[in-house]
Amino acid sequence: MNRNNSPLTRRHFLKGMAAMGLLTGLDSLAPAYAAQYGGLPKPAGEGGQALDLRIQRTGLRIAERDARAVTINGSIPGPLVRLREGQNAVLRVINELDEDTSIHWHGIILPAAMDGVPGVSFAGIKPGETFIYQFPVRQSGTYWYHSHSGMQEQLGHFGPMIIDPIEPEPFAYDREYVVMLSDWTFENPHHIVAKLKKQSDYYNFQQRTVGDFFRDVKKNGWDAAVAERLMWAQMRMSPSDLADVTGYTYTYLVNGLAPESNWTGLFRPGERVRLRFINAATMTYFDVRIPGLKMTVVQVDGQNVQPVTVDEFRTGVAETYDVIVEPREERAYTIFAETMDRSGYARGTLTAREGLTAPIPERRPRHLLTMADMGMGGMQHDMPGMQMDGMEMNGMEHDMSGMDMSGMDMEGMDMGDMQPGIGSVTKHGPDTHGPGNSMIAEMPRSRLHEPGAGLGKDGRRVLVYTDLRSVKPIYDKRAPGREIELHLTGNMERYMWSFDGKKYSEAREPIAFRYGERLRLVLVNDTMMDHPIHLHGMWMELENGAGDYLPRKHTISVKPGERLSLLITADALGNWAFHCHLLIHMDLGMFRVVSVSGNGMGEHA
């Protein structure tokens, strides 16, 4: 919190204490930082003082139903871990479960042995054991932590982490809140996986109907409507398949509270309020907006960015977005986090006084995927003569005039040097990825300038990746010495997920980085789904046309049919996890190990 302008008074503090006392009567056991008062705890654990985190099973109520969660210190989310840049963190994790557990400090740069991934960087924490995480804090910003053991993350094993900077931040604010988004299910997570393996669209109750078909016939003609249906049937896919697990089983939470419980944050009109959004969901992308308020994005994945004012942003699983809002009226505003597939929402309220609420927006109609949404000029299927949105599929020729470039920020963009280039198209095929992949994007292209499926057509200003520019220039200006290309692959019919068509169990060798080298990692999404890809231990610099001000990310969301590139300085020795952060996709094989060893002979070695 910006303590020079702290609005926290004794009256607010007492109200906060009262709110915390009432939390046990709500339908979630929420942590203290979720209470209705205008300040977050001061940094804890300074000077090497240990923080105890107890992993337990706890009974609580969510959405007026009994639940059994894996909690940290008795709450979901877990307690706020607040540290300060430059200190040595000492975090003592006590496992009170009857199974192994772990904690991964998401986005934190630390020694490999402290990263918390069983089987990769350490052995895990056995029942009854205590593991002490110790590492120097060398960064600042908004982060989070979660289990990397089994399905514990889905059961509530996660919490927020804030690291206060040594130097003043390049933006000012008067009050701050953590807004942690998550998805909760009363089902056994392993049963969810089993259902998806049997029927990949088990949770999708938004399929097209006969009525939709006749509406399409009226709009596009019989031949076009039939051809479009046949295309999807041949691919054995559904254009409504935006999320594998939906609001049919999920309850969406803000700081552990269901929509009817309405997490609430107070403000004084005219204050600048910093909201630290953390997407701690297991399988859910959220589209976040606050009707009546503009949001100025100042930090992404814990890294300061040049401010961008928007109406809405999409957050992939595991991403964090810090925004500043300035409510000037004495009224309430709804924080509305709508799921990408429109099957549900999480909701909170910012209000000038207790008891005020604001209307909850109506959910928008669910979006249907097209070839344009999937970024594909052609699929590996026999669909002669079909043309969709300027993509001529007869002979697989690509008509660039059909590409929508209206949302593209060209400022500072060197198209000659871009790899692979914003909006550029690369021929790809035939598919050699085997049974682990059921489709390919024959002409993948960068989609960094696009807001994503279902966004950008209602007049709202939506944040896109090409908006992101770091506040400070990149520190390693060496040209990459080599390039590694990985394909995000899957087979929806068999519900398999992988890299380059191979599940983790089939990938015998790790991805080898040479210590100190500068390299380019190219990701190509051959699937019809968005994937949030997370690299442990090192930053990824997104090549988005920002020149020397490329944004640093720990998690990058890759759209269907997209090809994008990332620069990496391999400055962290050891073995590191690299995976899709959709938990079930990771669990079923979209996971690899990056091994950093030897010497890349670079100046940063």
C-alpha positions as CSV (number, residue, x, y, z in Angstrom):
1,M,0.0,0.0,0.0
2,N,1.1,3.5,-0.7
3,R,1.4,4.4,3.0
4,N,2.1,8.1,2.5
5,N,-1.5,8.5,1.5
6,S,-3.1,5.9,3.7
7,P,-6.8,6.4,4.3
8,L,-7.0,3.8,7.0
9,T,-8.6,5.2,10.1
10,R,-9.5,3.7,13.5
11,R,-13.1,3.6,12.4
12,H,-12.3,1.7,9.2
13,F,-10.1,-0.6,11.1
14,L,-12.8,-1.5,13.7
15,K,-15.3,-2.0,10.8
16,G,-12.7,-4.4,9.3
17,M,-12.4,-6.3,12.5
18,A,-16.1,-6.6,12.7
19,A,-16.3,-7.8,9.1
20,M,-13.7,-10.5,9.8
21,G,-15.7,-11.6,12.8
22,L,-18.7,-12.0,10.6
23,L,-16.9,-13.9,7.9
24,T,-17.6,-17.3,9.5
25,G,-21.3,-16.7,9.0
26,L,-20.8,-16.3,5.3
27,D,-20.8,-19.1,2.8
28,S,-17.0,-19.3,2.6
29,L,-14.2,-19.3,5.2
30,A,-12.4,-16.3,3.7
31,P,-9.0,-15.0,4.7
32,A,-8.5,-11.7,6.6
33,Y,-7.5,-9.7,3.6
34,A,-10.9,-10.2,2.1
35,A,-12.5,-8.1,4.9
36,Q,-14.1,-4.8,4.1
37,Y,-11.5,-2.3,5.1
38,G,-9.1,-0.1,3.2
39,G,-5.7,-1.5,3.8
40,L,-3.7,-4.7,3.3
41,P,-1.4,-6.1,6.0
42,K,2.1,-4.7,6.3
43,P,5.0,-6.8,5.0
44,A,5.5,-9.9,7.2
45,G,8.5,-12.1,7.7
46,E,11.1,-9.4,7.4
47,G,14.6,-10.0,8.7
48,G,14.4,-13.8,8.2
49,Q,11.3,-14.3,10.5
50,A,9.6,-17.5,9.4
51,L,6.0,-17.5,8.3
52,D,4.0,-20.7,9.0
53,L,1.7,-22.1,6.4
54,R,-0.3,-25.2,7.5
55,I,-1.9,-27.3,4.8
56,Q,-5.1,-28.9,6.1
57,R,-8.5,-30.3,5.2
58,T,-11.2,-27.9,6.4
59,G,-14.9,-28.1,6.3
60,L,-16.6,-24.9,5.1
61,R,-19.7,-23.6,3.2
62,I,-19.7,-22.3,-0.3
63,A,-22.8,-21.1,-2.0
64,E,-24.9,-22.5,0.9
65,R,-23.5,-26.0,0.4
66,D,-21.1,-27.9,2.6
67,A,-17.6,-28.3,1.2
68,R,-14.4,-30.0,2.1
69,A,-11.4,-28.1,1.0
70,V,-7.6,-28.2,1.1
71,T,-6.8,-25.0,2.9
72,I,-3.8,-23.0,4.0
73,N,-4.1,-21.8,7.6
74,G,-7.8,-22.7,7.5
75,S,-9.0,-20.5,4.6
76,I,-9.5,-20.4,0.8
77,P,-7.7,-18.6,-0.6
78,G,-4.8,-19.0,1.8
79,P,-3.3,-16.1,3.7
80,L,-1.6,-13.2,2.0
81,V,2.1,-13.7,2.0
82,R,3.6,-10.1,1.9
83,L,7.3,-9.7,1.6
84,R,9.7,-6.9,0.7
85,E,12.2,-6.8,-2.1
86,G,15.8,-7.4,-0.8
87,Q,14.8,-9.5,2.2
88,N,15.4,-13.3,2.7
89,A,12.1,-15.1,2.7
90,V,11.7,-18.0,5.2
91,L,8.4,-19.8,4.7
92,R,7.7,-22.9,6.8
93,V,5.1,-25.3,5.2
94,I,3.6,-27.8,7.6
95,N,1.8,-30.7,5.9
96,E,-1.2,-31.8,8.0
97,L,-2.8,-33.8,5.2
98,D,-2.7,-37.6,4.7
99,E,-1.0,-37.2,1.3
100,D,2.0,-35.4,-0.1
101,T,1.8,-31.7,-0.8
102,S,3.9,-28.8,-2.1
103,I,3.9,-25.0,-2.7
104,H,5.1,-23.4,-5.9
105,W,5.8,-19.7,-5.7
106,H,4.3,-18.7,-9.1
107,G,6.4,-16.2,-11.0
108,I,9.1,-15.9,-8.3
109,I,12.8,-16.1,-9.4
110,L,14.5,-18.4,-6.9
111,P,16.9,-21.4,-6.7
112,A,15.5,-24.5,-8.4
113,A,15.4,-26.5,-5.1
114,M,12.9,-23.9,-3.7
115,D,10.6,-23.9,-6.7
116,G,8.3,-26.5,-5.2
117,V,7.5,-29.0,-8.1
118,P,7.6,-32.6,-6.9
119,G,9.6,-34.9,-9.2
120,V,11.3,-31.9,-10.9
121,S,12.9,-29.7,-8.3
122,F,12.3,-31.5,-5.0
123,A,10.6,-34.6,-3.6
124,G,7.5,-33.0,-2.2
125,I,6.4,-32.7,1.4
126,K,5.3,-35.9,3.1
127,P,2.4,-36.1,5.5
128,G,3.4,-34.8,8.9
129,E,6.6,-33.2,7.6
130,T,7.7,-29.6,7.5
131,F,9.6,-28.1,4.6
132,I,11.3,-24.7,4.9
133,Y,11.4,-22.6,1.8
134,Q,14.3,-20.0,1.9
135,F,15.2,-17.7,-0.9
136,P,16.4,-14.1,-1.5
137,V,13.6,-11.8,-2.7
138,R,14.9,-10.2,-5.9
139,Q,11.8,-8.7,-7.4
140,S,8.6,-6.9,-6.5
141,G,4.9,-7.0,-7.6
142,T,1.8,-9.1,-7.4
143,Y,2.2,-12.9,-7.5
144,W,0.6,-16.0,-6.0
145,Y,1.4,-19.4,-4.7
146,H,-0.3,-22.8,-5.1
147,S,0.1,-26.5,-4.8
148,H,1.9,-28.5,-7.5
149,S,0.7,-31.9,-6.1
150,G,-2.2,-33.8,-7.6
151,M,-5.5,-31.9,-7.9
152,Q,-5.0,-29.9,-4.6
153,E,-5.0,-26.6,-6.5
154,Q,-8.6,-27.3,-7.5
155,L,-9.5,-28.0,-3.9
156,G,-8.5,-24.5,-2.6
157,H,-4.7,-24.8,-2.1
158,F,-3.6,-21.4,-3.3
159,G,-3.1,-17.9,-2.0
160,P,-1.8,-14.4,-3.0
161,M,1.7,-13.0,-2.6
162,I,2.7,-9.4,-2.7
163,I,6.3,-8.2,-2.8
164,D,6.8,-4.5,-2.0
165,P,9.5,-2.7,-4.0
166,I,12.6,-1.1,-2.6
167,E,12.2,1.9,-5.0
168,P,9.0,3.9,-5.3
169,E,6.6,2.6,-7.8
170,P,6.0,4.6,-11.0
171,F,2.3,5.2,-10.2
172,A,0.4,6.5,-7.2
173,Y,-2.6,5.0,-5.4
174,D,-4.4,5.6,-2.1
175,R,-5.9,2.2,-1.3
176,E,-5.4,-1.4,-2.5
177,Y,-7.2,-4.7,-2.6
178,V,-6.3,-8.2,-3.7
179,V,-9.0,-9.6,-6.0
180,M,-8.4,-13.3,-6.4
181,L,-10.5,-15.1,-8.9
182,S,-11.0,-18.9,-8.7
183,D,-13.3,-21.7,-9.7
184,W,-14.7,-24.2,-7.2
185,T,-16.4,-27.5,-7.8
186,F,-18.2,-29.8,-5.4
187,E,-17.3,-32.8,-7.5
188,N,-14.2,-34.8,-7.0
189,P,-11.7,-33.3,-9.4
190,H,-10.5,-36.8,-10.5
191,H,-14.1,-37.7,-11.4
192,I,-14.2,-34.6,-13.6
193,V,-11.1,-35.8,-15.5
194,A,-12.6,-39.3,-15.9
195,K,-15.8,-37.7,-17.4
196,L,-13.8,-35.6,-19.8
197,K,-11.8,-38.7,-20.9
198,K,-15.0,-40.4,-21.8
199,Q,-16.7,-37.4,-23.3
200,S,-14.7,-34.3,-23.9
201,D,-17.8,-32.0,-24.1
202,Y,-19.4,-33.5,-21.0
203,Y,-19.7,-30.1,-19.3
204,N,-20.7,-28.1,-22.4
205,F,-24.4,-27.4,-22.2
206,Q,-24.2,-24.6,-24.8
207,Q,-24.2,-26.7,-27.9
208,R,-26.0,-25.5,-31.0
209,T,-29.6,-26.6,-31.6
210,V,-31.8,-27.3,-34.6
211,G,-33.2,-23.8,-34.2
212,D,-29.7,-22.4,-34.6
213,F,-29.3,-24.4,-37.8
214,F,-32.4,-22.9,-39.4
215,R,-31.4,-19.4,-38.3
216,D,-28.0,-20.0,-40.1
217,V,-29.9,-21.3,-43.2
218,K,-32.0,-18.1,-43.2
219,K,-28.9,-15.9,-42.8
220,N,-26.3,-17.7,-44.9
221,G,-28.2,-20.1,-47.2
222,W,-28.7,-23.9,-47.1
223,D,-25.4,-24.9,-48.7
224,A,-23.2,-22.7,-46.5
225,A,-25.0,-23.8,-43.3
226,V,-24.7,-27.5,-44.2
227,A,-21.1,-27.2,-45.3
228,E,-20.2,-25.4,-42.0
229,R,-21.8,-28.2,-39.9
230,L,-20.1,-30.8,-41.9
231,M,-16.7,-29.1,-41.4
232,W,-17.1,-29.3,-37.6
233,A,-18.5,-32.8,-37.8
234,Q,-15.4,-33.9,-39.8
235,M,-13.1,-32.4,-37.2
236,R,-15.3,-34.0,-34.4
237,M,-15.3,-30.7,-32.6
238,S,-17.8,-28.1,-31.5
239,P,-17.6,-24.3,-32.3
240,S,-19.0,-23.7,-28.8
241,D,-16.1,-25.5,-27.1
242,L,-14.4,-22.5,-25.4
243,A,-14.0,-24.2,-22.0
244,D,-13.6,-27.9,-21.0
245,V,-15.2,-27.4,-17.6
246,T,-18.0,-24.9,-17.2
247,G,-20.5,-23.2,-14.8
248,Y,-22.4,-26.5,-14.9
249,T,-20.1,-27.7,-12.1
250,Y,-18.1,-24.6,-11.2
251,T,-19.0,-21.9,-8.7
252,Y,-16.9,-18.8,-9.4
253,L,-15.4,-17.0,-6.5
254,V,-13.8,-13.6,-5.6
255,N,-11.5,-14.0,-2.6
256,G,-13.2,-17.2,-1.7
257,L,-16.7,-15.7,-1.8
258,A,-19.5,-16.8,-4.2
259,P,-21.4,-14.1,-6.2
260,E,-24.3,-14.0,-3.8
261,S,-21.9,-13.4,-0.9
262,N,-20.6,-10.3,-2.8
263,W,-17.0,-9.6,-1.7
264,T,-17.0,-5.8,-1.0
265,G,-14.2,-3.2,-0.9
266,L,-14.7,0.3,0.4
267,F,-13.4,3.5,-1.1
268,R,-13.8,7.3,-0.6
269,P,-14.9,9.2,-3.7
270,G,-11.8,10.6,-5.5
271,E,-9.4,8.0,-4.2
272,R,-7.1,6.0,-6.5
273,V,-7.8,2.3,-5.8
274,R,-5.3,-0.4,-6.8
275,L,-6.9,-3.7,-7.6
276,R,-4.5,-6.6,-7.7
277,F,-6.3,-9.2,-9.9
278,I,-5.0,-12.8,-9.7
279,N,-6.5,-15.5,-11.8
280,A,-6.1,-18.5,-9.5
281,A,-8.7,-20.6,-11.4
282,T,-8.0,-24.2,-12.4
283,M,-9.6,-24.2,-15.8
284,T,-11.3,-20.8,-16.3
285,Y,-10.4,-17.6,-18.3
286,F,-12.2,-14.5,-17.1
287,D,-13.2,-11.3,-18.9
288,V,-13.1,-8.6,-16.3
289,R,-14.8,-5.2,-16.3
290,I,-16.2,-2.7,-13.8
291,P,-19.2,-1.0,-15.5
292,G,-19.0,2.8,-14.9
293,L,-15.2,2.8,-14.3
294,K,-12.2,2.8,-16.6
295,M,-9.3,0.6,-15.5
296,T,-5.7,1.7,-16.0
297,V,-3.4,-1.3,-16.2
298,V,-0.1,-0.6,-14.5
299,Q,1.4,-4.0,-13.9
300,V,1.1,-7.4,-15.5
301,D,2.5,-10.6,-14.0
302,G,4.2,-8.6,-11.3
303,Q,6.1,-6.4,-13.8
304,N,5.4,-2.7,-14.2
305,V,4.1,-1.6,-17.7
306,Q,3.4,1.7,-19.2
307,P,-0.1,2.6,-18.2
308,V,-2.9,1.6,-20.5
309,T,-6.6,2.6,-19.9
310,V,-9.2,0.0,-20.9
311,D,-12.8,-1.0,-20.2
312,E,-12.1,-4.7,-20.1
313,F,-9.3,-7.3,-20.0
314,R,-9.2,-11.0,-20.4
315,T,-7.0,-12.9,-17.9
316,G,-5.7,-16.4,-18.6
317,V,-5.3,-18.8,-15.8
318,A,-2.3,-17.8,-13.6
319,E,-1.9,-14.3,-15.0
320,T,-2.0,-11.3,-12.8
321,Y,-3.2,-7.8,-13.7
322,D,-2.9,-4.7,-11.5
323,V,-5.2,-1.9,-12.4
324,I,-6.0,1.5,-10.8
325,V,-9.5,2.9,-10.8
326,E,-10.7,6.3,-9.6
327,P,-14.4,6.2,-8.5
328,R,-15.5,9.8,-8.1
329,E,-19.2,9.2,-7.2
330,E,-20.6,8.1,-3.8
331,R,-22.1,4.9,-5.2
332,A,-21.4,1.2,-5.8
333,Y,-19.6,-0.5,-8.8
334,T,-19.8,-4.1,-9.7
335,I,-16.5,-6.0,-10.3
336,F,-17.7,-8.4,-13.0
337,A,-15.5,-11.3,-14.0
338,E,-17.5,-13.2,-16.8
339,T,-16.2,-16.6,-17.9
340,M,-14.9,-16.8,-21.5
341,D,-17.6,-19.3,-22.3
342,R,-20.3,-17.2,-20.7
343,S,-21.5,-20.1,-18.5
344,G,-21.0,-18.1,-15.2
345,Y,-19.3,-15.3,-13.4
346,A,-17.5,-14.1,-10.3
347,R,-18.7,-10.9,-8.7
348,G,-17.6,-8.3,-6.2
349,T,-18.4,-4.7,-5.3
350,L,-16.5,-1.5,-4.8
351,T,-18.7,0.9,-2.8
352,A,-18.5,4.2,-1.0
353,R,-20.4,2.9,2.0
354,E,-21.6,-0.4,3.4
355,G,-24.8,-1.8,2.2
356,L,-24.7,-0.3,-1.3
357,T,-24.7,-2.6,-4.3
358,A,-24.7,-2.1,-8.0
359,P,-26.6,-4.1,-10.7
360,I,-25.0,-7.3,-12.0
361,P,-24.6,-7.0,-15.8
362,E,-26.3,-9.6,-18.0
363,R,-24.0,-12.2,-19.3
364,R,-23.3,-11.9,-23.0
365,P,-24.3,-14.6,-25.5
366,R,-21.7,-17.3,-25.8
367,H,-19.4,-17.0,-28.8
368,L,-19.2,-19.5,-31.5
369,L,-15.8,-20.2,-32.9
370,T,-15.0,-19.8,-36.6
371,M,-11.9,-20.4,-38.7
372,A,-11.1,-16.7,-38.2
373,D,-11.3,-17.0,-34.4
374,M,-9.1,-20.1,-34.6
375,G,-6.6,-18.2,-36.7
376,M,-6.6,-20.9,-39.3
377,G,-6.5,-20.6,-43.0
378,G,-7.0,-24.3,-43.4
379,M,-7.4,-27.5,-41.5
380,Q,-6.1,-31.0,-42.3
381,H,-9.5,-32.1,-43.5
382,D,-11.1,-32.4,-46.9
383,M,-13.3,-29.2,-47.2
384,P,-12.9,-28.2,-50.9
385,G,-14.1,-24.8,-52.0
386,M,-14.9,-23.5,-48.5
387,Q,-14.2,-19.8,-47.9
388,M,-14.6,-18.2,-44.5
389,D,-13.9,-14.6,-43.6
390,G,-11.4,-14.1,-46.4
391,M,-9.6,-17.4,-45.9
392,E,-9.8,-19.3,-49.2
393,M,-9.6,-22.9,-48.3
394,N,-9.6,-24.2,-51.9
395,G,-6.0,-24.9,-52.5
396,M,-5.2,-23.5,-49.0
397,E,-4.5,-20.0,-50.4
398,H,-4.6,-17.2,-47.8
399,D,-6.2,-13.9,-48.7
400,M,-4.6,-11.2,-46.5
401,S,-7.3,-8.7,-47.4
402,G,-9.7,-10.7,-45.2
403,M,-7.6,-10.2,-42.1
404,D,-8.9,-7.6,-39.6
405,M,-6.0,-5.4,-38.6
406,S,-8.0,-2.6,-37.1
407,G,-7.0,-3.3,-33.6
408,M,-3.3,-3.5,-34.3
409,D,-0.9,-1.0,-32.7
410,M,1.8,-0.4,-35.3
411,E,3.7,2.2,-33.3
412,G,7.3,1.3,-32.8
413,M,6.9,-2.0,-34.7
414,D,9.7,-3.1,-37.0
415,M,8.0,-5.6,-39.2
416,G,11.2,-6.6,-40.9
417,D,12.8,-7.7,-37.7
418,M,9.8,-9.3,-36.0
419,Q,9.8,-13.0,-35.3
420,P,7.4,-14.3,-36.5
421,G,5.8,-10.9,-37.0
422,I,2.5,-9.4,-35.9
423,G,-0.2,-10.6,-38.2
424,S,2.3,-12.6,-40.3
425,V,1.3,-16.0,-41.6
426,T,3.5,-19.1,-41.8
427,K,2.8,-22.2,-43.8
428,H,2.7,-25.2,-41.5
429,G,2.2,-28.9,-42.3
430,P,1.8,-31.7,-42.9
431,D,1.1,-32.8,-39.3
432,T,3.8,-35.2,-38.0
433,H,2.7,-35.1,-34.4
434,G,1.0,-38.5,-34.4
435,P,-2.1,-39.6,-32.5
436,G,-1.5,-37.1,-29.7
437,N,-2.7,-34.4,-32.1
438,S,-5.9,-34.3,-34.1
439,M,-5.5,-31.1,-36.0
440,I,-3.0,-28.4,-37.2
441,A,-3.1,-24.8,-37.9
442,E,-1.8,-24.8,-41.5
443,M,-1.3,-21.1,-41.6
444,P,-0.6,-20.0,-38.0
445,R,-0.2,-16.3,-37.4
446,S,0.4,-13.8,-34.6
447,R,-2.8,-12.8,-32.9
448,L,-1.3,-10.6,-30.2
449,H,-3.3,-7.6,-31.5
450,E,-6.6,-9.5,-31.1
451,P,-8.7,-9.3,-27.9
452,G,-9.8,-12.9,-28.1
453,A,-12.9,-14.8,-29.0
454,G,-16.1,-13.0,-28.1
455,L,-14.5,-9.7,-27.3
456,G,-13.9,-6.3,-29.1
457,K,-17.2,-5.9,-31.0
458,D,-19.3,-4.0,-28.4
459,G,-17.4,-0.7,-28.4
460,R,-15.5,-1.5,-25.2
461,R,-11.7,-0.9,-25.2
462,V,-10.2,-4.3,-24.5
463,L,-6.6,-4.8,-23.4
464,V,-4.5,-6.7,-26.0
465,Y,-0.9,-8.0,-25.7
466,T,0.4,-5.4,-28.2
467,D,-0.7,-2.7,-25.7
468,L,2.0,-4.0,-23.2
469,R,5.2,-2.1,-23.0
470,S,7.6,-2.4,-20.1
471,V,8.5,0.6,-18.0
472,K,12.2,-0.3,-18.2
473,P,14.1,-1.5,-21.3
474,I,15.1,-5.1,-21.5
475,Y,18.5,-5.7,-19.8
476,D,19.8,-8.4,-22.2
477,K,20.0,-6.9,-25.7
478,R,21.9,-9.8,-27.3
479,A,20.3,-11.3,-30.4
480,P,19.1,-14.9,-29.7
481,G,21.7,-17.5,-30.6
482,R,19.1,-20.1,-31.5
483,E,15.5,-20.8,-31.8
484,I,13.3,-23.6,-30.3
485,E,9.9,-24.2,-31.7
486,L,7.2,-26.1,-29.7
487,H,3.7,-27.0,-30.8
488,L,0.7,-27.0,-28.4
489,T,-1.1,-30.2,-29.4
490,G,-4.2,-32.1,-28.4
491,N,-6.8,-34.6,-29.4
492,M,-10.3,-33.6,-28.2
493,E,-11.9,-36.9,-29.1
494,R,-9.5,-38.8,-26.9
495,Y,-9.0,-35.8,-24.6
496,M,-5.2,-35.8,-24.7
497,W,-2.9,-32.8,-24.3
498,S,0.7,-32.5,-25.1
499,F,3.6,-30.6,-26.7
500,D,4.6,-31.7,-30.2
501,G,2.1,-34.6,-29.9
502,K,3.9,-36.2,-27.0
503,K,2.6,-36.4,-23.4
504,Y,5.0,-35.7,-20.6
505,S,5.4,-39.5,-20.0
506,E,6.4,-40.0,-23.6
507,A,8.9,-37.1,-23.7
508,R,12.1,-38.8,-22.7
509,E,14.5,-35.9,-22.9
510,P,14.0,-32.5,-21.2
511,I,14.2,-29.3,-23.3
512,A,17.8,-28.3,-23.0
513,F,18.8,-24.6,-22.4
514,R,22.5,-23.7,-22.1
515,Y,23.2,-21.6,-19.0
516,G,23.7,-17.9,-19.9
517,E,22.4,-18.2,-23.5
518,R,19.9,-15.9,-25.1
519,L,17.3,-17.9,-27.1
520,R,14.0,-17.5,-28.9
521,L,11.1,-19.8,-28.0
522,V,8.4,-20.0,-30.6
523,L,5.0,-21.4,-29.6
524,V,2.5,-22.6,-32.2
525,N,-1.0,-23.5,-31.0
526,D,-2.3,-26.4,-33.1
527,T,-5.5,-26.7,-31.0
528,M,-8.8,-24.9,-30.9
529,M,-8.4,-23.8,-27.3
530,D,-6.5,-21.0,-25.6
531,H,-3.6,-22.2,-23.4
532,P,-1.9,-20.3,-20.6
533,I,1.7,-21.4,-20.9
534,H,3.9,-21.0,-17.8
535,L,7.7,-21.2,-17.6
536,H,9.2,-21.6,-14.1
537,G,12.4,-19.9,-12.9
538,M,12.9,-17.5,-15.8
539,W,11.2,-14.6,-17.5
540,M,9.8,-14.8,-21.0
541,E,9.9,-11.5,-23.0
542,L,7.0,-11.3,-25.4
543,E,8.0,-10.2,-28.9
544,N,5.0,-7.9,-29.4
545,G,6.6,-5.0,-31.3
546,A,7.6,-3.0,-28.3
547,G,11.2,-2.7,-29.3
548,D,13.5,-2.5,-26.3
549,Y,10.4,-2.4,-24.0
550,L,9.2,-5.9,-24.5
551,P,6.9,-7.0,-21.6
552,R,8.2,-9.7,-19.2
553,K,5.7,-12.5,-18.5
554,H,5.7,-15.6,-16.4
555,T,2.6,-16.9,-18.1
556,I,1.6,-16.3,-21.8
557,S,-1.8,-17.0,-23.2
558,V,-1.7,-18.5,-26.7
559,K,-4.8,-18.3,-28.8
560,P,-6.0,-21.0,-31.2
561,G,-4.0,-21.1,-34.4
562,E,-1.5,-18.6,-33.1
563,R,2.2,-18.4,-33.6
564,L,4.2,-16.2,-31.2
565,S,7.7,-15.8,-30.0
566,L,9.4,-15.2,-26.7
567,L,13.0,-14.2,-25.8
568,I,14.6,-16.0,-22.8
569,T,17.8,-15.5,-21.0
570,A,18.7,-18.8,-19.5
571,D,20.1,-17.4,-16.2
572,A,18.8,-20.0,-13.8
573,L,20.6,-23.4,-13.4
574,G,18.6,-26.5,-12.7
575,N,15.4,-28.3,-13.8
576,W,12.3,-26.2,-14.3
577,A,8.7,-27.0,-15.1
578,F,7.2,-25.7,-18.3
579,H,3.5,-26.4,-18.8
580,C,-0.1,-25.3,-19.7
581,H,-1.6,-23.8,-16.5
582,L,-5.0,-25.4,-17.2
583,L,-4.6,-27.9,-14.5
584,I,-6.3,-30.8,-16.3
585,H,-4.3,-30.2,-19.5
586,M,-1.1,-30.2,-17.5
587,D,-2.1,-33.3,-15.6
588,L,-2.9,-35.2,-18.8
589,G,0.4,-34.4,-20.5
590,M,0.9,-30.7,-21.6
591,F,4.0,-30.5,-19.4
592,R,7.7,-30.6,-20.0
593,V,10.9,-30.1,-18.1
594,V,13.4,-27.4,-19.1
595,S,16.9,-28.2,-18.0
596,V,19.4,-25.4,-17.8
597,S,23.0,-26.6,-17.6
598,G,26.5,-26.0,-18.9
599,N,27.5,-22.6,-20.3
600,G,26.0,-20.7,-23.1
601,M,29.2,-18.6,-23.4
602,G,27.2,-15.4,-23.0
603,E,28.0,-12.4,-21.0
604,H,25.1,-13.3,-18.7
605,A,26.4,-16.7,-17.8
